Amino acid sequence: MGEPVIRTHTASDGYVWKYRQYDPPGGAAPRGRVVCVHGIQSHGGWYDHSCRRLAEEGFAVSFLDRRGSGLNEQDRGDAAGFRRLIDDIAEYLVSLTTHHPPLTTHLLAISWGGKLAAALQRRHPGLVDGLALLCPGFFARVRPPLGERLGIVWAYLTSPRKMFPVPLNDPELFTASPEWQQFLRDDPLAVRQATARFLANSVRLDGYLRFVPRRVTVPVLLLLAGQDRIVDNARTRRFAESFASPDKTIVEYPEAHHTLEFEPRPHRYLDDLIGWLSQHGPERREA
């Protein structure tokens, strides 16, 4: 496959953000859509291998870079509120149904992006046919120190665009692979700082998520890494088990670290993901 196509989407507030589009090879009609959202520090460029594999399996894949992150330089590390970030995803999903033939659409969310994907089910229900949550960041094991948290609260009230370090700047939190650790150190697109209002809204989003489980009625796939140093797996599992959906699949990889993409054998999780996507058709939604 060639390089992904970089496309843009204009949000209702005028912000123009970029995303990577991967289509099945040879112009084949897609069997379904997968829309992907990333974590607090990452971007679509971390997940090129899995996107290519999904496209080779016949899925049209859109990997959205969150406003202020990845390919999007405007308002770097910032967002006015968590609802705006949810709305960005929702507006893109609506645009798919408006401008393209109806297809089964799954939302694949990684790490911190899992919070947005779950919250979407409360704020904008009915836009996707299923959720694939990869090490979702519902319950973080890594937080800023107390003094910095107090500074973020004060800045949120007095200087909301003041920047603070994202508390995930140690590559060893993501992977045990020296090669991928170096990739993360050298990554020019990673978000290493965020504004006080972005970080405060991440906490506000946690409160919003308390009322989400009964709204999650679509099929859910939860993939967990047994050696995760970023996510609390036990609490995450209990939270996902509380979702209203009767169709929940939970898989844990005991030796894996947080970013499954960087594992020595990423095909293990990709095989499970593709199998789940294939089982949760039909391949075309009814218009």
CORJOTA-V927076 format. One record per helix or strand. SS is the DSSP state (H for helix, E for strand). FROM is the first residue (numbers start at 1). LEN is the number of residues. If there is no record, write none. Layout:
ss=SS from=FROM len=LEN
ss=SS from=FROM len=LEN
This chain:
ss=E from=5 len=6
ss=E from=16 len=7
ss=H from=25 len=3
ss=E from=32 len=6
ss=H from=44 len=13
ss=E from=59 len=6
ss=H from=82 len=18
ss=E from=105 len=6
ss=H from=113 len=11
ss=E from=130 len=5
ss=E from=140 len=1
ss=H from=146 len=13
ss=E from=163 len=3
ss=H from=171 len=3
ss=H from=178 len=9
ss=E from=193 len=3
ss=H from=196 len=14
ss=H from=213 len=3
ss=E from=219 len=7
ss=E from=231 len=1
ss=H from=233 len=9
ss=E from=248 len=6
ss=H from=260 len=3
ss=H from=267 len=13
